[in-house]
């Protein structure tokens, strides 16, 4: 099988699996200041799928310095949570909404520490899409090849000091000097499960 065929099969599995996942309707989130959405940007380069991540700046109100997907809180002007994900991805990393082929919604999840309900969406973007960080919110944009995300050699435990002074251990992906853990790690595993033909645990 050619690299191009393998990539197309992976993307088709994602489309089929995500077609069954229904994100929460916008009206149910009205007035919920803990509702958010993120975009999981995916692109193909040299026959391999890559995933775009950001590292949040130290100036944001929460999750400072942590690895995340571009996204943010639902705005009253957003008609759907998908609108939120596309708007925030445009604001934070410069991805034009009309450049995104939305593959579907991933299962919703809640952040460990802040209790934010997050609706993730996977979207295919052209490799040529210029990415630029919104400096006030994004310290860095980086990409990880999909095979590296699946590679057990990059799995480890991340030690995180909680506000109560206790240290908690969380599973993580360590790659290129970055630590992918928490909600971002769980969303990444959902995507990997789907590409491998398995149902996400929270679907």
C-alpha positions in Angstrom: 0.0 0.0 0.0 1.4 3.5 -0.9 1.9 6.2 1.7 -0.9 8.2 0.1 -3.3 5.3 0.2 -2.5 4.7 3.9 -3.1 8.4 4.7 -6.4 8.4 2.8 -7.6 5.3 4.7 -6.7 6.8 8.0 -8.6 10.0 7.2 -11.6 8.0 6.0 -11.7 6.0 9.3 -11.7 9.3 11.2 -14.6 10.7 9.1 -16.7 7.6 9.6 -16.0 7.3 13.3 -16.6 11.0 14.0 -19.9 11.0 12.1 -21.4 9.3 15.1 -20.2 11.8 17.7 -22.7 14.6 18.3 -21.3 17.7 20.1 -23.4 19.5 22.7 -25.9 21.9 21.1 -25.0 25.6 21.5 -28.3 26.3 23.3 -27.4 23.9 26.1 -24.2 25.8 26.8 -25.9 29.2 27.0 -24.6 31.1 30.0 -22.1 28.3 30.8 -18.8 30.2 31.3 -17.0 26.8 31.5 -17.9 25.7 28.0 -15.1 25.7 25.4 -14.1 24.2 22.1 -10.8 23.3 20.4 -9.6 22.4 16.9 -7.3 19.5 16.4 -5.6 20.6 13.2 -4.2 17.7 11.0 -2.2 18.0 7.8 -0.3 15.6 5.5 3.4 16.0 4.8 5.5 13.6 2.8 2.9 10.8 3.2 2.6 11.2 7.0 -0.2 12.8 9.0 0.9 15.5 11.5 -1.0 17.1 14.3 -0.6 20.8 15.3 -0.3 21.8 19.0 0.3 25.0 20.8 2.0 25.9 24.1 0.0 28.4 26.0 1.7 31.6 27.1 2.4 32.6 30.7 0.0 35.5 30.3 -3.3 33.6 30.0 -5.7 33.3 32.9 -5.5 29.5 33.2 -3.4 26.5 32.1 -0.3 28.7 31.7 2.6 27.2 29.8 0.7 24.0 29.1 0.5 22.2 25.7 -3.0 22.5 24.2 -4.9 22.6 21.0 -6.0 26.0 19.6 -9.3 26.9 21.1 -11.1 28.7 23.9 -14.3 29.6 25.6 -17.7 29.7 23.8 -18.6 33.3 23.0 -22.2 34.5 23.0 -21.9 35.4 19.3 -20.9 31.8 18.3 -23.8 29.9 16.8 -22.3 26.5 17.4 -19.4 25.0 19.4 -17.8 24.3 16.0 -17.9 28.1 15.3 -16.0 28.5 18.6 -13.3 26.1 17.6 -12.8 27.6 14.1 -12.9 31.2 15.4 -10.4 30.5 18.2 -8.0 28.6 15.8 -8.1 31.6 13.5 -7.4 34.0 16.3 -4.7 32.0 18.1 -2.7 30.4 15.2 -4.1 32.1 12.0 -5.9 29.1 10.4 -8.6 30.6 8.2 -12.0 28.8 8.9 -12.5 28.2 5.2 -9.2 26.4 5.0 -10.4 23.7 7.4 -12.0 20.5 6.2 -13.9 19.5 9.3 -13.7 15.8 9.8 -16.1 15.7 12.8 -16.4 16.0 16.5 -14.4 14.1 19.0 -15.9 13.1 22.4 -16.3 16.0 24.8 -14.1 16.0 27.9 -13.6 18.0 31.1 -10.3 19.5 32.2 -8.9 18.0 35.4 -8.3 21.2 37.3 -10.7 23.9 36.1 -13.7 21.8 35.2 -14.1 23.3 31.7 -16.3 21.3 29.3 -14.4 21.1 26.0 -15.8 20.1 22.6 -12.9 19.0 20.3 -13.2 18.9 16.5 -10.7 17.3 14.1 -10.0 19.3 11.0 -7.8 18.7 8.0 -5.8 21.7 6.8 -3.4 22.2 3.8 0.3 21.7 4.6 0.9 25.1 3.2 -1.3 26.8 5.8 0.8 29.6 7.4 0.6 29.4 11.2 1.3 32.4 13.3 0.9 32.6 17.1 -1.2 35.2 18.8 1.6 36.3 21.1 -0.6 37.2 24.1 -2.0 33.7 24.3 0.3 31.4 22.4 4.0 31.0 23.3 4.8 28.4 20.6 3.2 26.4 17.8 4.7 22.9 17.1 3.7 19.8 15.1 4.1 16.1 15.9 4.1 13.3 13.3 1.3 10.9 14.0 3.6 7.9 14.3 5.5 9.6 17.1 2.2 10.1 19.0 1.6 6.4 18.8 5.2 5.4 19.7 5.4 4.0 23.2 9.0 5.2 23.5 7.6 8.7 23.9 5.2 7.8 26.7 6.0 8.7 30.3 4.6 9.9 33.6 4.4 13.7 34.2 4.8 15.0 37.7 2.6 18.0 38.3 2.5 20.1 41.5 -1.1 20.9 42.4 -2.3 24.1 44.1 -2.7 22.2 47.4 1.0 21.4 47.4 0.6 17.7 46.5 2.3 16.2 43.5 0.2 14.1 41.1 1.4 11.9 38.3 -0.3 11.9 34.9 0.4 9.8 31.8 2.0 12.0 29.1 3.6 12.0 25.7 7.1 13.6 25.7 8.3 14.7 22.3 10.6 17.4 21.0 10.9 19.0 24.5 7.2 19.2 24.9 4.9 17.5 27.4 1.4 16.5 26.2 -0.7 15.6 29.2 -4.1 16.1 30.8 -7.0 16.9 28.5 -4.8 17.4 25.4 -3.3 13.9 26.0 -6.8 12.4 26.3 -8.0 14.0 23.1 -4.8 12.8 21.4 -5.5 9.2 22.5 -9.1 9.5 21.2 -7.8 10.5 17.8 -5.2 7.7 17.8 -7.9 5.1 18.8 -10.1 6.3 15.9 -7.3 6.1 13.4 -6.4 2.6 14.6 -10.1 1.5 14.2 -10.9 1.5 17.9 -13.8 3.4 19.5 -12.6 6.2 21.9 -13.1 5.3 25.5 -15.4 8.2 26.2 -17.5 7.9 23.0 
